[in-house]
Amino acid sequence: MYRSIAGAAVLALSLGLAGCRQDMQDQPKFVPLRSTTFFADGRSARSQLAGTVARGQNNPDDYFLTGMVGGKEGDALPFPVTLSLLQRGQERFNIYCTPCHSRVGNGQGRIVERGYYPAADLQSERLRQAPLGHFFHVITHGLGAMPDYHAELAPADRWAIVAYIRALQLSQSAKTTDAANGDHIASLTQVAEQQGLPKSFADDDWTSKTKPLLPSTSAVKSAHTGAEAASTQTAGHDSAEQDGGVHSGSDQPTAAADQPTAVAAAGNPAAGKQLYIENCQVCHQANRQGLAPIFPALVDIVAKVGEPKVRQVVTNGIPTAKPPMPSFASKFSAADLDNLVAFLKTKP
């Protein structure tokens, strides 16, 4: 038996040795800086192929890659501005920048309204005067609570966004004298009407930080009933408020009772629906079902918690929620709140 075991061991060893061929040691390879007969020039190290760039080989001082000149932010674009460049910049801006900075760049993006860190107002005088390289540098490296986007955006796209930011700044402070002689000039209200949008789409309220970001109730109504009717209703509403004669839930005659009011005491569900679409739908969804467990459903919410509670939450927000619900006290008038509550009382 011992002889059999020894024979098997010798056979296995022989087979193992047969597998270790010398060419495993003498396999063809190039040792750095050692000569070779394989290439005609006798060098094992090869020259870089024409038109290729090794990783990390870019010029760290290249303005296209840094936006810096002599350690300072430059104020020029590295290539000519074209319409296609601005269109590309607008597309990238709307994707990556508007959640915080908004479509007009005033820093009032949707997630900022919902409690995220305040974003820079690109329309501020400071940033209007900032060099172009500043925006490129911030997009590349981030600043404060803003993350960097060098992984998401190629340098060319970052410069396209920079060009669009400057065009956006110019557009928000444009004057008729800026247009060339003979150019057709149209107000945003006219453009909105031509495209079938409500007049409130072009209201200053959308782009001003000193005014509510929402269109007035009369503006919303004008999209459905016509500008003349809305104008009459608004005049009556303002007069009634000045005389102290219009109060929610009151049926008593007032000093301005002979004038129509903008919003009935019980609220206008149609105007409330417009407010919901523009302010609440992004979180609570079009069907009011919310997104559990983050955003609660609002179906029958007035019946469930009571109208006073709904008004309190909309007015004061819920700062302790995660994410926090913002306060709408500075955006909703008393009439707006009546309209929103009236809409929430309706069935989806």
PyMOL commands that set and color helices and strands:
alter all, ss='L'
color gray80, all
select helices_A, chain A and resi 2-19+22-24+63-66+83-96+98-101+110-113+125-128+132-141+155-172+176-178+188-194+199-202+204-206+217-225+227-242+269-279+281-284+301-305+307-316+334-344
alter helices_A, ss='H'
color red, helices_A
select strands_A, chain A and resi 68-69+72-73
alter strands_A, ss='S'
color yellow, strands_A
deselect
rebuild
show_as cartoon
